Structures are given as structure tokens and as C-alpha cells.
Amino acid sequence: MTLYYSLVFMLLVAEMALFMLLIVPIPFTIRRKMFTFISESPLVAKLQYGMKITFIFILILFIDSVNRVYRVQVELAESKDMGASRSAVLGHERMEVQARKFYSQRNMYLCGFTLFLSLILNRTYTLILDVLRLEEKVKKYEGDPSAGGKQGEKLENAGNMGEIAKLRKELAAKERDLETLKKQSEGLSREYGNLSDTYEATQKDGTPKKDK
């Protein structure tokens, strides 16, 4: 197994361990603190961004492995169509093609399962976050004094980070437009003041005043 496929296998094992950690029964308070830390930690955010880029490369490896499997299948089909007069040579070639088929299929399954498990992890994380928010609301309705607080508010906002970031970008764009309009308004005000002074000078003297 090459180095990059070994790294993909290590990533698959890490995903399996993380998935087991997510589904293990954990008390509500500990689970809430853990997910609050995950949603707020800048290190975790950078790690998630890096993982997105990594999964793009894994997707490329998956497409390449599928292409290799297809080419090996074509070679096997062509070897079957050849005559039996070269059976000894074809036997050796067929073993080599079968070995390449095995490795290509292994790489395809490895990359495919890694990508599929990443989607499951993302969906599982979102569902657990929703469940925690609902449990927080239920505890508030039941009058539990331990519910709410800063961690509850942070957990409530954790699922809307993407929407909040989008709104912040729109707000920044609106602020830039507002600053541009302010500058234009100031320029127009200065021009209007200059024109007003010139007009007043013309009305008093009959001709515009010359600068000394």
C-alpha cells in the first residue's frame, strides 16, 4: 500500500473511532460541554477546513481507483477473447491482471468508505446538536435550574454558524456601501457649498469674484 493510501486508511480508522465516540452514551452535561468546545474552538474550525481539502483529494483518488478498476475489467475481458493457444502466457498475464484488479478494488473501497463515513459523521454531528438543543429547551420548560446559561446559548447558536457568517458578510457589504454613499454625499455637499458661494457673489456684484 502506497503512502497516500496508508494515510487514507489511517483517516478511516480515525473516523471510525470518532463515530464510536459520538454514539457512546455520555451524560448530558459532559456531552453539552464537549459539543460547545467543538463548536467554539478555532483549532477545531481550522482542522475542519483542512479536512475538507483532504476529502477533495480523497475524492480524486476514488475517481482514479474507479477508472483503474474499469480498465482492469476491460483487460480481463480482452484476455478471455484471445485464443487458447497462448494459455501458458495468458495464465501468467491473467494472474498479474487479477492482482491489479484486487489492488484497484481495495483502493476504491477504501476511498469510498472514507468519503461515505465522512458524510455520516457530518450528519450525525448535526443530529446530535439538534437533539442537545431540544433537550436544553425541554429542561428550560420543565424548570430545571441547570438548563440555559452561557453554554446553552452557545449550543443554541452552534447550529447556525453558517447562517450567522453569511449575515455578517452581508452586513459588512452594506457597511461598505454606506461608507461609499457617505463619501459621495460629502463630496456633493462641498460642491453645493462652492456653487452657493459663487452664486451669492454673482448676485451681489453682478460678476463672480476673483480670487486675490
C-alpha positions in Angstrom: 0.0 0.0 0.0 1.4 3.4 -1.0 1.9 6.2 1.4 -1.2 8.2 0.5 -3.5 5.2 0.7 -1.9 4.4 4.1 -2.9 7.9 5.2 -6.4 7.3 3.8 -6.6 4.1 5.9 -5.5 6.0 9.0 -8.1 8.6 8.4 -10.7 5.9 8.0 -9.7 4.4 11.4 -9.9 7.9 13.0 -13.3 8.4 11.5 -14.5 5.1 12.9 -13.1 6.0 16.4 -14.8 9.4 16.2 -18.1 7.9 15.2 -17.9 5.4 18.1 -17.2 8.4 20.4 -20.3 10.2 19.1 -22.7 7.3 19.6 -21.4 6.2 23.0 -23.9 7.1 25.8 -22.5 10.2 27.6 -24.2 12.2 30.3 -26.0 15.3 29.0 -23.7 17.8 30.8 -20.5 16.3 29.6 -21.9 15.9 26.0 -23.0 19.6 26.1 -19.6 20.8 27.2 -17.9 18.7 24.6 -20.0 19.9 21.7 -19.8 23.5 22.9 -16.0 23.2 22.8 -16.1 21.7 19.3 -18.3 24.5 18.0 -16.3 27.3 19.5 -12.7 26.1 19.3 -10.7 27.9 16.5 -8.4 25.0 16.3 -11.3 22.6 15.5 -12.5 25.1 12.9 -9.1 25.1 11.2 -9.0 21.3 11.4 -12.4 21.1 9.7 -11.3 23.4 6.9 -8.2 21.2 6.4 -10.3 18.1 6.4 -12.5 19.5 3.6 -9.4 19.9 1.4 -8.2 16.4 2.3 -11.6 14.9 1.3 -11.3 16.6 -2.1 -8.0 14.8 -2.7 -9.6 11.5 -1.5 -12.4 12.1 -3.9 -9.8 12.4 -6.7 -8.2 9.2 -5.6 -11.6 7.5 -5.5 -12.3 8.5 -9.1 -8.8 7.3 -10.2 -9.3 4.0 -8.5 -12.7 3.5 -10.2 -11.1 4.3 -13.5 -8.3 1.7 -12.8 -10.9 -1.0 -11.9 -12.7 -0.3 -15.2 -9.5 -0.6 -17.2 -8.6 -3.9 -15.5 -12.1 -5.3 -16.2 -11.6 -4.4 -19.9 -8.2 -6.2 -19.9 -9.7 -9.3 -18.4 -12.5 -9.3 -21.0 -9.9 -9.0 -23.8 -7.8 -11.8 -22.3 -10.8 -14.1 -22.3 -11.5 -13.4 -26.0 -7.9 -14.4 -27.0 -7.3 -18.0 -28.2 -6.3 -20.9 -26.0 -3.0 -21.4 -28.0 -1.3 -19.0 -25.6 -2.8 -20.4 -22.5 0.5 -20.6 -20.6 1.4 -17.0 -21.3 -2.1 -15.8 -20.7 -2.1 -17.6 -17.4 0.8 -15.6 -16.1 -0.7 -12.4 -17.5 -4.1 -13.2 -16.1 -2.6 -13.5 -12.6 -1.0 -10.1 -12.9 -4.2 -8.6 -14.1 -6.1 -10.2 -11.3 -3.6 -8.8 -8.8 -4.0 -5.3 -10.2 -7.8 -5.8 -10.1 -7.6 -6.7 -6.4 -5.4 -3.7 -5.5 -7.6 -1.3 -7.6 -10.8 -2.6 -5.9 -9.2 -2.3 -2.5 -8.3 1.3 -3.1 -11.7 2.0 -4.5 -13.5 0.6 -1.4 -11.0 2.3 0.9 -11.6 5.8 -0.6 -15.3 5.2 -1.0 -15.9 4.1 2.6 -13.8 7.0 3.9 -15.9 9.5 1.9 -19.2 7.8 2.9 -18.2 7.8 6.6 -17.3 11.5 6.4 -20.9 12.2 5.3 -22.3 10.0 8.1 -20.2 11.8 10.7 -21.3 15.2 9.5 -24.9 14.2 9.6 -24.6 12.5 12.9 -22.9 15.6 14.4 -25.7 17.8 13.1 -28.4 15.5 14.5 -26.8 15.2 17.9 -26.5 19.0 18.0 -30.2 19.3 17.3 -31.0 16.7 20.0 -29.0 18.7 22.5 -30.7 21.9 21.7 -34.1 20.2 22.0 -33.1 18.7 25.4 -32.0 22.1 26.5 -35.4 23.6 25.6 -37.2 20.7 27.4 -35.2 21.3 30.6 -36.0 25.0 30.4 -39.7 24.3 30.1 -39.5 21.8 33.0 -37.9 24.5 35.2 -34.5 22.8 35.5 -32.1 25.4 37.0 -29.1 23.7 35.4 -30.5 24.4 31.9 -29.7 27.5 29.9 -26.8 29.7 30.8 -24.0 30.6 28.6 -23.3 27.1 27.4 -27.0 26.6 26.5 -26.9 29.8 24.5 -23.7 28.8 22.8 -25.1 25.4 21.9 -28.2 27.1 20.6 -26.1 29.2 18.2 -23.7 26.4 17.2 -26.0 25.0 14.5 -26.5 28.5 12.9 -22.8 29.4 12.5 -23.0 29.2 8.7 -26.1 31.5 8.6 -24.5 33.9 11.0 -21.3 34.1 8.9 -23.4 34.8 5.8 -25.3 37.5 7.6 -22.0 39.1 8.8 -20.7 39.2 5.2 -23.9 40.8 4.0 -23.7 43.3 6.9 -20.1 44.1 6.0 -21.1 44.7 2.4 -23.9 47.0 3.5 -21.5 49.0 5.7 -19.1 49.4 2.8 -21.9 50.7 0.6 -22.9 53.1 3.4 -19.4 54.4 3.7 -19.3 54.9 -0.1 -22.6 56.8 0.0 -21.3 59.0 2.9 -18.2 59.9 0.9 -20.3 60.8 -2.2 -22.7 62.8 0.0 -19.8 64.8 1.5 -18.4 65.5 -2.0 -21.8 66.7 -3.2 -22.2 68.9 -0.1 -18.8 70.5 -0.8 -19.7 71.1 -4.4 -23.1 72.5 -3.4 -21.4 74.9 -0.9 -18.9 76.1 -3.6 -21.7 76.7 -6.1 -23.7 78.5 -3.4 -20.8 80.8 -2.6 -20.3 81.5 -6.3 -23.9 82.3 -6.8 -24.1 84.6 -3.9 -21.1 86.5 -5.1 -22.6 86.9 -8.5 -25.9 88.2 -7.1 -24.1 90.8 -5.0 -21.5 92.2 -7.5 -23.1 91.2 -10.8 -20.0 89.2 -11.7 -18.2 86.4 -10.0 -15.5 87.5 -7.5 -11.9 86.8 -8.5 -9.5 85.3 -6.0 -6.9 87.7 -4.8 
